[in-house]
Amino acid sequence: MSIKTRYTVFNFLKLFLLVSISFLLLFFFIEVIDNVYSIIRHGGIFNIIKVIYKLPSIFVEISPVLTFLSSMFLLGEMIKYGEVRVLEFSGIKPVSILRILFICGFIISGLVFYIKNFPAPLLLQKIEEDNEIDILSFSTDRYLLYSERFTPPSNFVNIQISEIFEDGEIITINAVSAIYIGDNIWSFKKGKLWHFDSNGHLKNSENFTSKIISIMLDPDIILETSRDIDELSYKELRNMMVKLSKLHILPVSLKGTYQERFAYPLLNVFLLLILVPFFFIKQKISRVFVLGFSIFLSFICYGIFSFGLTLAKSGKLPVFLGVWLVHIILSLAVISYFVWLYKKTKSGIM
């Protein structure tokens, strides 16, 4: 490893560490103050462990900003102390610094992917102490379920469930309680069943004290989908998707969430593409302008990512296009910039 590489990596990691600690401490104190204020108003016990458990998730959310800011600070220091000029005078192209930053970005992306999909969900699960769920709702193209209380693993209170068949017919059950026996068998107590045809007309209805019905719906799936999606590890999310796929009820929002587990960590790399023009400009003042304008562009990129992800989860855009929209735009923008640069250089030579 050359001296230049060691110097760049060391300074980048130093800045990344300082920026990360600063931001996490800021969020920590904000969370503490918010919890103390809530306890003063509503009572309760302050648990600092819960705040600490949230820090890995916060780090994941702000990691692209941390990587981008660390790179900007590094380049700013290099301009301040004339290090970019020194590299140029030494015959070393400044773009070599960009390659080092991309390598660091890929390493951080791997770290963020690991934290986002494994330790962070586990810690968020520990924050949830209540085993009983007061309001449970579940919705897919085939099933609609609502229960006023759910006690894992299989007890429902005041439950309403509807199944929509391929021919358009609908069966709706409203019961005081229900228990999932196993093998897609449900036992309902004290309720009523309605059967509608494909035109929405009532075919028949039935009052019952006890009724056994086969419904291809597992409470484990309902419980998993009712949890905060951030509490699911990569393995849990993947297993849920496999189960829902077998039932042909895989929601498009879940597909978007699954791909977002990969796309969001990679923002640590793709946001660095905004800094590409910095390495192909010679004037110091222009480089300073590029760094300043890059901050504005990074906020736009965050907005595009959120916008695309929202459209993907709502089915307004294909999942891949919506989730990876900002990655595609940044890649095309850099390719267009290099094409323009090539044409400009070629015309200058001619």
Secondary structure as GFF3:
##gff-version 3
##sequence-region A 1 350
A	DSSP	alpha_helix	3	42	.	.	.	ID=ss1
A	DSSP	alpha_helix	48	80	.	.	.	ID=ss2
A	DSSP	alpha_helix	83	89	.	.	.	ID=ss3
A	DSSP	alpha_helix	95	117	.	.	.	ID=ss4
A	DSSP	alpha_helix	119	127	.	.	.	ID=ss5
A	DSSP	beta_strand	136	139	.	.	.	ID=ss6
A	DSSP	beta_strand	143	151	.	.	.	ID=ss7
A	DSSP	beta_strand	155	164	.	.	.	ID=ss8
A	DSSP	beta_strand	170	182	.	.	.	ID=ss9
A	DSSP	beta_strand	185	196	.	.	.	ID=ss10
A	DSSP	beta_strand	202	214	.	.	.	ID=ss11
A	DSSP	alpha_helix	219	226	.	.	.	ID=ss12
A	DSSP	three_ten_helix	229	231	.	.	.	ID=ss13
A	DSSP	alpha_helix	234	246	.	.	.	ID=ss14
A	DSSP	alpha_helix	252	263	.	.	.	ID=ss15
A	DSSP	alpha_helix	267	270	.	.	.	ID=ss16
A	DSSP	three_ten_helix	271	280	.	.	.	ID=ss17
A	DSSP	alpha_helix	284	313	.	.	.	ID=ss18
A	DSSP	alpha_helix	319	323	.	.	.	ID=ss19
A	DSSP	alpha_helix	325	349	.	.	.	ID=ss20
###
